[in-house]
Amino acid sequence: KPTEAEDLLWQRLRKYQLHGFRFRRQHNIERFIVDFYCAKANLVIEVDGPIHQYQAEEDILRQQYLESQKLKVLRFSNDVVLNNLDSVIKQIESFLLHPL
């Protein structure tokens, strides 16, 4: 079940709203389920809630694996998504329009 922050972000990512890019939510990549995935941009977006403070090692290993698959991982805390969604969207758009 998505968190409030994940649901809020999904409302801005779904239906090709960001420059025509398609995002999937709760997408399987090998043994991991990522919050949001855009295949065209090789982009994973993770929204970190309070539980992530207790699983830092697991998050590091997960991110290393995803990056080894040539994926870019953008991470945002629940608080940032809930309190500054426009900034989050701008950061995602920046990556989509000007990938590294």
Sine and cosine of phi, psi and omega as CSV:
sin_phi,cos_phi,sin_psi,cos_psi,sin_omega,cos_omega
0.00,0.00,0.78,-0.63,-0.04,-1.00
-0.94,0.34,0.48,-0.88,0.10,-1.00
-0.97,0.23,0.19,-0.98,0.05,-1.00
-0.85,0.52,-0.67,0.74,0.00,-1.00
-0.91,0.42,-0.68,0.73,0.03,-1.00
-0.88,0.47,-0.68,0.73,0.00,-1.00
-0.90,0.44,-0.66,0.75,0.02,-1.00
-0.88,0.47,-0.71,0.70,0.02,-1.00
-0.91,0.41,-0.64,0.77,0.01,-1.00
-0.85,0.53,-0.60,0.80,0.01,-1.00
-0.88,0.48,-0.42,0.91,0.01,-1.00
-1.00,-0.09,-0.31,0.95,-0.03,-1.00
-0.99,-0.10,-0.48,0.88,-0.15,-0.99
-0.94,0.33,0.31,-0.95,0.09,-1.00
0.84,0.54,0.65,0.76,0.13,-0.99
0.85,0.52,0.47,0.88,-0.08,-1.00
-0.93,0.36,-0.50,0.87,-0.03,-1.00
-1.00,-0.07,1.00,-0.01,0.10,-1.00
0.81,0.58,0.52,0.85,0.07,-1.00
0.99,0.17,0.12,0.99,0.02,-1.00
-0.99,0.16,0.67,-0.74,0.01,-1.00
-1.00,-0.09,0.79,-0.61,0.06,-1.00
-0.91,-0.41,0.57,-0.82,0.14,-0.99
-0.91,-0.41,0.54,-0.84,0.08,-1.00
-0.93,-0.37,0.44,-0.90,-0.04,-1.00
0.76,0.65,0.83,0.56,-0.07,-1.00
-0.99,-0.11,0.71,-0.71,0.03,-1.00
-0.99,0.16,0.79,-0.62,0.17,-0.98
-0.78,-0.63,0.97,-0.25,-0.13,-0.99
0.82,0.58,-0.85,-0.52,-0.06,-1.00
-1.00,-0.03,0.07,1.00,-0.06,-1.00
-0.95,-0.31,0.50,-0.86,0.16,-0.99
-0.91,-0.41,0.89,-0.46,-0.01,-1.00
-0.99,-0.10,0.44,-0.90,-0.04,-1.00
-0.90,0.43,-0.77,0.64,-0.01,-1.00
-0.63,-0.78,0.58,-0.82,-0.05,-1.00
-0.62,-0.78,0.73,-0.69,0.10,-0.99
-0.85,-0.53,0.96,-0.28,-0.06,-1.00
-0.90,0.44,-0.67,0.74,-0.05,-1.00
-0.86,0.52,-0.57,0.82,-0.02,-1.00
-0.98,-0.18,0.02,1.00,-0.09,-1.00
0.78,0.63,0.74,0.67,-0.12,-0.99
-0.86,-0.51,0.73,-0.68,0.13,-0.99
-0.90,-0.43,0.71,-0.70,0.09,-1.00
-0.88,-0.48,0.80,-0.60,0.03,-1.00
-0.90,-0.44,0.70,-0.71,0.07,-1.00
-0.93,-0.36,0.91,-0.40,-0.13,-0.99
-1.00,-0.09,0.88,-0.47,0.09,-1.00
-1.00,-0.03,-0.12,-0.99,-0.06,-1.00
-0.85,0.53,-0.49,0.87,-0.04,-1.00
-0.89,0.46,-0.44,0.90,-0.06,-1.00
-0.92,0.39,-0.34,0.94,0.05,-1.00
-0.93,0.36,-0.32,0.95,0.00,-1.00
-0.99,-0.17,-0.09,1.00,-0.04,-1.00
-0.77,-0.64,0.65,0.76,-0.05,-1.00
-0.86,0.52,-0.68,0.73,-0.01,-1.00
-0.89,0.46,-0.70,0.71,0.02,-1.00
-0.88,0.47,-0.65,0.76,0.02,-1.00
-0.89,0.45,-0.62,0.78,0.02,-1.00
-0.90,0.44,-0.73,0.68,0.01,-1.00
-0.89,0.46,-0.66,0.75,0.02,-1.00
-0.88,0.48,-0.74,0.68,-0.01,-1.00
-0.90,0.43,-0.66,0.75,0.03,-1.00
-0.86,0.51,-0.68,0.73,0.02,-1.00
-0.89,0.46,-0.75,0.67,-0.03,-1.00
-0.87,0.49,-0.68,0.73,0.03,-1.00
-0.92,0.40,-0.52,0.85,0.05,-1.00
-0.93,0.37,-0.31,0.95,0.05,-1.00
-1.00,-0.05,0.25,0.97,0.02,-1.00
0.93,0.38,0.50,0.86,0.05,-1.00
-0.97,-0.23,0.60,-0.80,0.12,-0.99
-1.00,-0.07,0.73,-0.69,-0.01,-1.00
-0.91,-0.41,0.86,-0.52,0.13,-0.99
-0.96,-0.28,0.78,-0.63,-0.02,-1.00
-0.90,-0.45,0.67,-0.74,0.06,-1.00
-0.69,-0.72,0.62,-0.79,0.07,-1.00
-0.98,0.21,0.38,-0.92,0.10,-1.00
-0.80,0.60,-0.72,0.70,-0.06,-1.00
-0.86,0.51,-0.69,0.73,-0.01,-1.00
-0.90,0.43,-0.69,0.73,0.01,-1.00
-0.89,0.46,-0.71,0.71,-0.05,-1.00
-0.94,0.34,-0.55,0.83,-0.12,-0.99
-0.97,-0.25,-0.22,0.98,-0.04,-1.00
-0.51,-0.86,0.79,0.61,-0.08,-1.00
-0.86,0.52,-0.63,0.77,-0.02,-1.00
-0.87,0.49,-0.63,0.78,0.05,-1.00
-0.91,0.41,-0.65,0.76,0.05,-1.00
-0.88,0.48,-0.73,0.69,0.00,-1.00
-0.88,0.48,-0.66,0.75,0.01,-1.00
-0.89,0.46,-0.64,0.77,0.03,-1.00
-0.92,0.40,-0.64,0.76,0.03,-1.00
-0.92,0.40,-0.72,0.69,0.03,-1.00
-0.86,0.51,-0.67,0.74,0.01,-1.00
-0.85,0.53,-0.70,0.72,0.03,-1.00
-0.91,0.40,-0.70,0.72,-0.04,-1.00
-0.88,0.48,-0.64,0.76,-0.08,-1.00
-1.00,0.03,-0.37,0.93,-0.03,-1.00
-0.64,-0.77,0.91,0.42,-0.04,-1.00
-0.89,0.45,0.47,-0.88,-0.01,-1.00
-0.95,0.30,0.00,0.00,0.00,0.00
